[in-house]
Amino acid sequence: MSTPNPAVPNEAAITTALQASRAAREAGRTAESDQLLVRVAQAAPEHPAVLNELGVLMMSRGAAEQAQPLFARATQADPNHAALWSNLANSLRALGRREEEREALEKALALEPRHLTSLLQKGSLFEELGDVRNAARIYQQALANFPAGATPPAAIAEVFAHAKTLIAQDHAALGAALEEKLSAIRARHGGQTQRRVDQCLQMLTGQRTAFFPRPTFMYFPEIPAIEFFERADFPWLDAIEAATEEIRAEVTNVLIADRAGLQPYIDYPAGLPIDQWKELNRSRRWSAYFLWNQGTALPAHIARCPRTAAALAHAPRCEVAGRAPTAFFSILDASTTIPAHTGVTNTRLTVHLPLIVPPDCRFRVGGTTREVRAGRAWVFDDTIEHEAWNGSDMPRAILIFDIWNPFLSEVERDMVRTATEVVIDYYQMPAESVR
């Protein structure tokens, strides 16, 4: 009488057994872990997950020569799983079989081109083979697939840090190679600063991040994405800057005599996902004193600040029913940061005229950060990520207002104005929903 073969466990049973084995090992119960693994290996000796687990165990014990055939059998049983090829490559590296390691990594990446572990392994392989430049490029691909700000798992933390170092070194070397050739061209053209070329090369060599418009309401295509506009493009700013002292006197008077007119700039109702605005929502740490608020004039405030209102008459300000113009004094308290955010639409630009500026006040748009200087205005596209810092122990005050984007024609302005008004009316959007 023959003895029946034991039943092969199903996928759920195999997964449960492997998880139990890992849990026992992590808890320090090595003997129990091994017993569980041996039991499931006897029941399902050719299952790819079981073979892989056995291979991982052998690698942890420094037995790459035993791990490699287990991983090879796992990839034969399941050739469509990138992690199995990655583990096989790892065992081949330990055995010094470089060409086979490379082939295994290429198979992993053919299945999952963004497979982080395989990319790091490939970068390390190229580095070991002496091709440091292409190793850096592969490392860069790997890091580009890793979420910004996330902490890498402990298993890859060391190689992750090494990859960052090698990338930085490679960028520095590339920058030197570029400048060696470009310096002669700069000299030939008078040695003038080439701002756009320099920013391009800074992004190419990892010194600068590319930022693009991310409007929260309306995106107008084919407008140049410019962080800070050239000051010379707005000659009407001369008259506004010339009035800085008088405007500063008016905002100082507001801060002394009409603090009740200040209101939190961020004022979202309960129930909305306010994300980065949680700390500043309904807080007077960032206050506004409006002269015009989304197209609505505040006569009492304008009467208190007549010189400011007169200066604003020089600007090509937006006019959209229920939305523009907007002009206000922005008061940022001591030791307060305005978090990174983007504005509503790139059909308009934002103008800042700093008035009361204590030390350690900065403003970033995209990849460019400026020190805030009283009386020196700037124009920027607020749909590009921007943020502000007041690191001093005193409040900072800036006059802020919006203007039409000069890249819009007159007919485009008219159509954008009407389209915006139709959308607002169609949805009956409240004023605070679109700044």
Summary of the structure (lengths in Angstrom):
residues: 435
radius of gyration: 30.9
end to end distance: 85.2
largest distance: 108.3
contacts: 1270
relative contact order: 0.08
helix: 50%
strand: 15%
